[in-house]
Amino acid sequence: MALESGTFINSLNASNPASTDGLGQADDHIRLIKSTLKNTFANVDAAVTATEDELNVLDGVTGVNSNDVNILAGAAAAGVTPTEFQYLDGLTGNIQSQINAITTSGGTSNDNSITLAGGNLLETGGTFTLNQNTDETITLNHSTVAKSSTTSSTSSGSFTVVDTITSDAYGHITGVNTKTVTVSGGSGGSANDAPIGFTAGTGISFPSTISFTLNQNVQEQFTINHADTSTLSGTQSTAGQVIKGITVDGLGHVTGVTTAYAGGQGSGLFYGGTVSVSIPSGASYSYVVAATDAADSRSGSGTSNGSVTITKGTSVASGGYYMYSYTSA
């Protein structure tokens, strides 16, 4: 009976044992199989759950050890994606060395100098580099602009005013020219102290004379009143009255109002011996009473005191007719 020898699975001969071999060496074959399996999977002490596809991923990988796998696992755990791993494709040297080797024209990439210099009417300034590791403060100052000034002066009736102002191209005042102005005094005082007076005209009254000067050093207050040109306090008409006339003065102020009665008339029948009619007080009135006997007719006139009594004649029966009228007083 053929019985091979070996340490690992690759030493096993798939043709053994032959079909003609006796059963006496079957146990030797079984022990050989067990021995090669244990030698091949020496550190496997639990179930291996990887599929054949997962195991085949490692097909062709050479020179990989546990440190390599641990590095990849740590990078993945830190969030590195497969796309980011692909960025390394094609690199043949140290990345940092390649970055450090990058240069720009005119100097190194992080140490060019920037200079701020004062231009027109600006001065000082300063320089800083692109590789500053500390804060830098650069100050630009405005240059001193030459100027000329003239002091103002005053005297009695004279004072100094600005005549002309000159400036440079940037709008800075470079010179001020002044001149003296003299104000001649008028009659009654100096140029800045002439008295001003007010005189009350028609329809105007002052409590006292109003006068002040042009050189007042305190506030002054004067009161100007409308003169009392009329003693008229108002006119109220009574029933039946109208305004008859209005009197005005030369300034158009109302100085008087007259009223009068507009007049009226009425008629009625007697139901007794007398009848009382209302006629505005002060109005002139007249009345007539018709009678069948002409000698018994009645008439009358006068000035009303507000009520007029009309009496029928003896021949005028109850229900007789009367008429009255009145005119303005």
TORMIFI-963059 format. One record per residue (C-alpha): residue number from 1; residue in one letter; x, y, z. Coordinates in Angstrom, 2 decimals, decimal comma. Layout:
R  seq  type        X        Y        Z
R  NUM     A        X        Y        Z
...
//
This chain:
R  seq  type        X        Y        Z
R    1     M     0,00     0,00     0,00
R    2     A     1,36     3,43    -1,03
R    3     L     1,65     5,97     1,81
R    4     E     3,26     9,37     1,13
R    5     S     4,94    11,53     3,74
R    6     G     4,54    15,31     4,26
R    7     T     4,17    18,22     6,67
R    8     F     1,64    20,52     5,01
R    9     I    -1,42    20,05     2,84
R   10     N     0,56    20,49    -0,37
R   11     S     2,46    17,30     0,46
R   12     L    -0,67    15,14     0,23
R   13     N    -1,11    12,92    -2,82
R   14     A    -4,70    12,93    -3,99
R   15     S    -4,18     9,43    -5,63
R   16     N    -3,52     7,71    -2,31
R   17     P    -4,69     5,33    -1,10
R   18     A    -5,19     3,15    -4,20
R   19     S    -8,39     1,18    -4,53
R   20     T    -6,43    -2,09    -4,27
R   21     D    -4,81    -1,09    -0,96
R   22     G    -5,83    -3,00     2,10
R   23     L    -7,52    -1,47     5,11
R   24     G    -4,50    -2,11     7,30
R   25     Q    -2,93     1,33     6,46
R   26     A    -6,15     3,40     6,47
R   27     D    -5,35     4,78     9,91
R   28     D    -1,95     5,95     8,65
R   29     H    -3,63     7,98     5,90
R   30     I    -6,04     9,55     8,36
R   31     R    -3,23    10,53    10,77
R   32     L    -1,26    12,07     7,85
R   33     I    -4,27    14,17     6,79
R   34     K    -4,81    15,44    10,34
R   35     S    -1,12    16,19    10,80
R   36     T    -0,85    18,26     7,59
R   37     L    -4,06    20,23     8,40
R   38     K    -2,81    21,16    11,87
R   39     N     0,60    22,14    10,54
R   40     T    -0,93    24,23     7,75
R   41     F    -3,45    26,07    10,04
R   42     A    -1,24    26,06    13,11
R   43     N    -2,74    29,25    14,69
R   44     V    -6,41    28,75    13,81
R   45     D    -8,21    28,13    17,10
R   46     A   -11,71    29,21    16,07
R   47     A   -14,09    29,10    13,11
R   48     V   -12,91    30,85     9,95
R   49     T   -15,96    32,71     8,51
R   50     A   -14,36    34,28     5,44
R   51     T   -15,85    33,18     2,13
R   52     E   -13,83    31,92    -0,79
R   53     D   -14,33    35,32    -2,51
R   54     E   -12,98    37,17     0,49
R   55     L   -10,00    34,85     0,74
R   56     N    -9,36    35,15    -2,99
R   57     V    -8,92    38,94    -2,57
R   58     L    -5,48    38,15    -1,15
R   59     D    -4,56    36,08    -4,22
R   60     G    -1,28    37,35    -5,61
R   61     V    -0,40    39,51    -2,59
R   62     T     3,24    39,00    -1,61
R   63     G     5,36    40,59     1,07
R   64     V     2,39    41,75     3,15
R   65     N     2,64    41,38     6,88
R   66     S     0,41    42,23     9,80
R   67     N     1,91    45,74    10,12
R   68     D     0,83    46,56     6,56
R   69     V    -2,74    45,42     7,26
R   70     N    -2,81    47,31    10,56
R   71     I    -1,74    50,56     8,85
R   72     L    -4,52    50,26     6,28
R   73     A    -7,07    49,41     8,94
R   74     G    -6,02    52,43    11,03
R   75     A    -6,24    54,80     8,06
R   76     A    -9,70    53,54     7,19
R   77     A   -10,79    53,95    10,80
R   78     A    -9,50    57,56    10,69
R   79     G   -11,77    58,30     7,71
R   80     V    -9,39    57,90     4,78
R   81     T   -11,47    56,86     1,77
R   82     P   -10,44    54,62    -1,14
R   83     T   -10,53    57,72    -3,42
R   84     E    -8,04    59,46    -1,16
R   85     F    -5,77    56,40    -1,24
R   86     Q    -5,84    56,66    -5,06
R   87     Y    -4,24    60,13    -4,83
R   88     L    -1,01    58,29    -3,97
R   89     D    -1,08    56,41    -7,26
R   90     G     2,02    57,17    -9,30
R   91     L     4,09    58,64    -6,45
R   92     T     7,67    57,44    -6,61
R   93     G     9,31    59,43    -3,82
R   94     N     8,84    61,28    -0,52
R   95     I     5,83    63,63    -0,79
R   96     Q     7,23    66,23     1,66
R   97     S    10,49    66,37    -0,25
R   98     Q     8,59    67,07    -3,47
R   99     I     6,57    69,85    -1,81
R  100     N     9,70    71,42    -0,35
R  101     A    11,27    71,40    -3,79
R  102     I     8,52    73,60    -5,29
R  103     T     9,79    77,17    -6,00
R  104     T     8,38    80,32    -7,61
R  105     S    10,18    82,87    -9,76
R  106     G    11,64    85,79    -7,90
R  107     G    12,27    84,02    -4,62
R  108     T    11,02    81,28    -2,39
R  109     S     7,29    80,68    -2,31
R  110     N     6,79    81,92     1,23
R  111     D     9,31    84,65     1,80
R  112     N     8,84    87,46    -0,74
R  113     S     9,04    91,00     0,64
R  114     I     6,16    93,51     0,41
R  115     T     7,06    97,19     0,80
R  116     L     4,61   100,03     1,46
R  117     A     6,21   103,39     0,69
R  118     G     4,74   106,85     1,15
R  119     G     3,66   108,62    -2,03
R  120     N     2,54   112,22    -2,52
R  121     L     2,13   113,91     0,87
R  122     L     2,57   110,55     2,62
R  123     E     5,72   109,46     4,41
R  124     T     7,33   106,60     6,44
R  125     G     5,92   103,17     5,53
R  126     G     7,57    99,78     6,00
R  127     T     8,31    96,27     4,71
R  128     F     7,04    92,79     5,58
R  129     T     7,60    89,33     4,10
R  130     L     5,23    86,58     3,07
R  131     N     6,72    84,35     5,75
R  132     Q     5,88    86,55     8,73
R  133     N     5,77    84,63    11,99
R  134     T     4,87    87,73    14,04
R  135     D     2,42    90,60    13,64
R  136     E     3,73    93,64    11,80
R  137     T     2,33    97,19    11,95
R  138     I     3,17    99,66     9,19
R  139     T     2,29   103,34     9,65
R  140     L     1,80   105,89     6,88
R  141     N     1,92   109,53     8,02
R  142     H     0,54   112,62     6,30
R  143     S     3,38   114,93     5,33
R  144     T     3,50   118,42     6,82
R  145     V     1,98   120,99     4,45
R  146     A     3,51   124,47     4,62
R  147     K     0,99   127,27     5,25
R  148     S     0,88   130,94     6,08
R  149     S    -1,63   132,48     8,47
R  150     T    -2,74   136,03     9,20
R  151     T    -4,11   137,02    12,60
R  152     S    -7,42   138,89    12,61
R  153     S    -7,67   142,18    14,47
R  154     T   -10,48   144,61    15,29
R  155     S   -10,69   148,26    16,21
R  156     S   -13,40   150,90    16,48
R  157     G   -15,34   150,73    13,24
R  158     S   -12,83   148,31    11,61
R  159     F   -12,34   144,57    11,54
R  160     T   -10,37   141,96     9,58
R  161     V   -12,04   139,60     7,14
R  162     V   -10,76   136,71     4,98
R  163     D    -9,94   138,00     1,52
R  164     T    -8,54   134,93    -0,30
R  165     I    -7,67   131,29     0,47
R  166     T    -5,06   129,33    -1,50
R  167     S    -4,81   125,53    -1,64
R  168     D    -2,59   122,90    -3,23
R  169     A    -3,55   120,26    -5,78
R  170     Y    -4,79   117,97    -2,99
R  171     G    -7,13   120,51    -1,44
R  172     H    -4,93   121,46     1,51
R  173     I    -5,12   125,09     2,54
R  174     T    -1,67   126,58     2,11
R  175     G    -2,37   130,24     2,68
R  176     V    -4,97   132,68     3,97
R  177     N    -4,96   136,37     3,06
R  178     T    -6,97   138,88     5,08
R  179     K    -7,84   142,52     4,75
R  180     T    -9,24   145,21     7,01
R  181     V   -12,78   146,47     6,44
R  182     T   -13,84   149,81     7,93
R  183     V   -17,49   150,74     8,43
R  184     S   -18,01   154,48     8,63
R  185     G   -20,23   155,72    11,44
R  186     G   -23,55   157,50    10,71
R  187     S   -25,02   160,46    12,57
R  188     G   -25,87   159,78    16,17
R  189     G   -23,25   157,11    16,95
R  190     S   -20,43   154,89    15,81
R  191     A   -20,77   152,27    13,09
R  192     N   -21,85   149,55    15,51
R  193     D   -23,78   151,58    18,08
R  194     A   -26,37   153,66    16,20
R  195     P   -29,73   153,89    18,01
R  196     I   -32,86   152,42    16,39
R  197     G   -36,20   153,93    17,43
R  198     F   -39,86   153,12    16,70
R  199     T   -42,70   155,63    16,69
R  200     A   -46,33   154,62    17,09
R  201     G   -48,38   155,29    13,96
R  202     T   -52,14   155,33    13,37
R  203     G   -53,88   152,51    15,23
R  204     I   -50,70   151,48    17,09
R  205     S   -49,78   152,22    20,69
R  206     F   -46,60   151,72    22,72
R  207     P   -46,45   151,43    26,48
R  208     S   -43,27   153,52    26,24
R  209     T   -40,75   154,71    23,65
R  210     I   -39,03   151,84    21,82
R  211     S   -35,33   152,43    21,21
R  212     F   -32,27   150,19    21,09
R  213     T   -28,73   150,32    19,71
R  214     L   -26,83   148,11    17,26
R  215     N   -24,37   147,20    20,02
R  216     Q   -26,80   145,52    22,38
R  217     N   -25,05   143,30    24,93
R  218     V   -28,27   142,18    26,63
R  219     Q   -31,58   140,91    25,29
R  220     E   -34,29   143,50    24,86
R  221     Q   -38,04   142,91    24,51
R  222     F   -40,63   145,47    23,45
R  223     T   -44,42   145,15    23,24
R  224     I   -46,40   146,71    20,39
R  225     N   -50,17   146,99    20,96
R  226     H   -53,12   147,67    18,68
R  227     A   -54,65   151,00    19,68
R  228     D   -58,23   151,06    21,07
R  229     T   -60,01   152,68    18,10
R  230     S   -63,57   151,84    19,15
R  231     T   -65,58   151,43    22,36
R  232     L   -68,09   149,15    20,60
R  233     S   -68,47   145,95    22,60
R  234     G   -71,07   144,24    20,34
R  235     T   -74,75   144,41    19,36
R  236     Q   -77,32   141,65    19,87
R  237     S   -80,56   141,96    17,83
R  238     T   -83,92   140,89    19,24
R  239     A   -86,70   138,98    17,49
R  240     G   -87,79   140,78    14,33
R  241     Q   -84,74   143,04    14,23
R  242     V   -82,17   143,34    11,48
R  243     I   -78,91   145,33    11,18
R  244     K   -79,76   148,74     9,74
R  245     G   -76,30   150,31     9,52
R  246     I   -72,56   149,82    10,34
R  247     T   -70,10   152,64    11,00
R  248     V   -66,34   152,19    10,44
R  249     D   -63,30   154,43    10,99
R  250     G   -60,52   155,27     8,56
R  251     L   -58,66   151,99     9,31
R  252     G   -61,70   149,81     8,69
R  253     H   -62,52   149,17    12,36
R  254     V   -66,25   148,89    13,22
R  255     T   -67,22   151,77    15,52
R  256     G   -71,04   151,51    15,54
R  257     V   -74,01   149,24    14,62
R  258     T   -77,72   150,22    14,36
R  259     T   -80,68   147,81    14,19
R  260     A   -84,34   148,08    13,12
R  261     Y   -87,43   145,93    12,93
R  262     A   -88,10   144,40     9,57
R  263     G   -91,88   144,99     9,85
R  264     G   -94,86   142,65     9,53
R  265     Q   -98,65   142,26     9,53
R  266     G  -101,39   139,96    10,73
R  267     S  -105,19   139,44    11,00
R  268     G  -107,71   137,36    12,93
R  269     L  -111,23   136,95    14,36
R  270     F  -112,58   138,06    17,69
R  271     Y  -113,78   135,42    20,13
R  272     G  -114,24   137,90    22,95
R  273     G  -114,16   141,59    23,59
R  274     T  -110,44   142,01    23,11
R  275     V  -107,51   140,34    21,46
R  276     S  -103,78   140,74    22,28
R  277     V  -101,20   140,51    19,49
R  278     S   -97,41   140,42    19,83
R  279     I   -95,56   143,22    18,09
R  280     P   -91,82   143,78    18,68
R  281     S   -91,14   146,40    21,32
R  282     G   -90,34   149,79    19,80
R  283     A   -92,03   149,02    16,47
R  284     S   -94,62   151,42    15,02
R  285     Y   -97,97   149,70    14,51
R  286     S  -101,53   150,35    13,30
R  287     Y  -104,68   148,23    13,29
R  288     V  -108,33   148,35    12,07
R  289     V  -111,47   146,50    13,19
R  290     A  -114,24   146,00    10,64
R  291     A  -117,87   146,50    11,80
R  292     T  -121,29   146,37    10,16
R  293     D  -121,89   149,81    11,58
R  294     A  -119,28   152,12    10,13
R  295     A  -119,53   154,29    13,20
R  296     D  -118,52   151,36    15,36
R  297     S  -115,32   150,58    13,38
R  298     R  -112,10   150,75    15,35
R  299     S  -108,53   151,73    14,40
R  300     G  -105,42   152,63    16,27
R  301     S  -101,66   153,16    16,05
R  302     G   -98,64   153,76    18,27
R  303     T   -95,34   152,33    19,44
R  304     S   -95,40   148,79    20,75
R  305     N   -94,07   147,79    24,11
R  306     G   -94,05   144,17    22,99
R  307     S   -97,82   143,51    23,07
R  308     V  -100,79   145,46    21,64
R  309     T  -104,43   145,00    22,79
R  310     I  -107,15   145,47    20,16
R  311     T  -110,78   146,03    21,36
R  312     K  -113,82   145,30    19,14
R  313     G  -116,77   147,67    18,92
R  314     T  -120,14   146,93    20,51
R  315     S  -121,70   146,17    17,15
R  316     V  -118,97   143,72    16,26
R  317     A  -120,15   140,27    17,10
R  318     S  -117,88   137,62    18,43
R  319     G  -116,00   136,27    15,42
R  320     G  -115,52   139,74    13,97
R  321     Y  -112,47   140,47    11,81
R  322     Y  -109,38   142,57    12,61
R  323     M  -106,12   143,42    10,81
R  324     Y  -102,83   144,98    12,00
R  325     S   -99,44   145,87    10,64
R  326     Y   -96,16   147,28    11,96
R  327     T   -93,00   148,77    10,56
R  328     S   -89,45   149,17    11,84
R  329     A   -88,93   151,77    14,54
//
